[in-house]
Amino acid sequence: MMPPKNLLTPTQIEHLSALRYINNIDEHMRIVSSVKLLDDAHQHDNTVLLVLDIFIDDKQIDKMSFNLHHYAYEEIMELARHIRDNEYILRAVDAALAGDNE
C-alpha cells in the first residue's frame, strides 16, 4: 500500500523544521517564515503550520500562523520561501496589522 501523497518523510520533517526564510515585503516590512510540525498521535500525518514573524523596521510587531495540512513538501517549501508572492497571506497580514478581525 502506498503512503498518502502528502505524508512527509522523517527527512522532510527534519528539513522543514530547520528552515527559516527572510521575505522582504517592502522597504520597512520583513517576514521571517518558518515551518512548525505538530505531532498528533490521533492523526495519520503531522499538522504543519507556516509561522510568520512580522517585522517593521527590524522590530517584531506580530506573529501569525497558517495551517498547511494536506500540503505537499514542495508546496510548503515554495510557500515559505515566497511569502511576497502569496496574495492570500499578504491580505491576512494586512488585515491583522490593521486590526480587522474578518
C-alpha positions as CSV (number, residue, x, y, z in Angstrom):
1,M,0.0,0.0,0.0
2,M,1.4,3.4,-1.0
3,P,1.6,6.1,1.7
4,P,-0.7,9.1,1.2
5,K,0.7,11.7,-1.3
6,N,1.1,14.4,1.3
7,L,2.6,12.3,4.1
8,L,6.0,13.8,5.0
9,T,9.0,11.6,5.5
10,P,11.2,12.0,8.6
11,T,13.9,13.6,6.5
12,Q,11.5,16.1,5.0
13,I,10.1,16.9,8.5
14,E,13.7,17.5,9.8
15,H,14.5,19.7,6.9
16,L,11.3,21.8,7.1
17,S,11.7,22.2,10.9
18,A,15.2,23.8,10.3
19,L,14.1,26.2,7.6
20,R,14.0,30.0,8.1
21,Y,13.3,32.3,5.2
22,I,13.6,36.1,5.3
23,N,11.0,37.6,3.0
24,N,11.4,41.3,2.3
25,I,7.9,42.6,1.6
26,D,8.8,46.3,1.2
27,E,11.4,48.7,2.5
28,H,10.0,48.6,6.0
29,M,8.4,45.2,6.4
30,R,10.1,41.9,6.6
31,I,8.5,38.5,7.3
32,V,10.6,35.6,8.6
33,S,8.8,32.4,7.7
34,S,9.4,29.0,9.4
35,V,7.6,25.7,9.5
36,K,6.4,24.0,12.7
37,L,5.2,20.4,12.7
38,L,2.9,19.3,15.5
39,D,2.8,15.6,16.0
40,D,-0.7,14.4,16.7
41,A,-1.0,10.8,17.7
42,H,-4.7,10.7,16.7
43,Q,-3.9,11.6,13.1
44,H,-2.1,9.6,10.4
45,D,0.0,12.6,9.5
46,N,1.5,15.7,11.0
47,T,-0.1,19.1,11.4
48,V,2.0,21.6,9.5
49,L,2.0,25.2,10.5
50,L,3.6,28.1,8.5
51,V,4.7,30.5,11.2
52,L,5.3,34.1,10.2
53,D,7.3,36.6,12.4
54,I,6.4,40.0,11.1
55,F,9.0,42.8,11.5
56,I,8.7,46.5,10.7
57,D,11.9,48.4,10.7
58,D,13.7,45.5,12.4
59,K,11.2,45.4,15.3
60,Q,9.0,42.3,15.7
61,I,5.4,43.5,15.8
62,D,3.4,40.4,15.3
63,K,3.4,36.6,14.8
64,M,0.9,34.6,12.7
65,S,0.4,31.0,11.7
66,F,-1.3,29.3,8.8
67,N,-2.4,25.6,8.8
68,L,-0.8,23.8,5.8
69,H,-2.5,20.5,6.4
70,H,-2.5,18.3,3.3
71,Y,0.1,20.5,1.5
72,A,2.9,18.6,-0.2
73,Y,6.6,19.0,0.8
74,E,7.4,21.1,-2.3
75,E,4.3,23.3,-1.8
76,I,5.3,24.0,1.8
77,M,8.8,25.0,0.8
78,E,7.6,27.2,-2.1
79,L,5.1,29.0,0.2
80,A,7.6,29.6,3.0
81,R,10.2,30.9,0.5
82,H,7.9,33.2,-1.4
83,I,5.5,34.9,1.1
84,R,5.6,38.1,-1.0
85,D,4.0,36.2,-3.9
86,N,1.0,34.9,-2.0
87,E,-1.8,37.4,-2.1
88,Y,-3.9,35.5,0.5
89,I,-1.2,35.6,3.1
90,L,-0.4,39.2,2.4
91,R,-4.1,40.2,2.8
92,A,-4.3,38.3,6.1
93,V,-1.1,40.1,7.3
94,D,-2.5,43.5,6.3
95,A,-5.9,42.7,8.0
96,A,-4.1,41.6,11.2
97,L,-1.9,44.7,11.3
98,A,-4.9,46.9,10.6
99,G,-6.8,45.3,13.4
100,D,-9.5,43.8,11.2
101,N,-11.0,40.5,12.5
102,E,-12.6,39.4,9.3
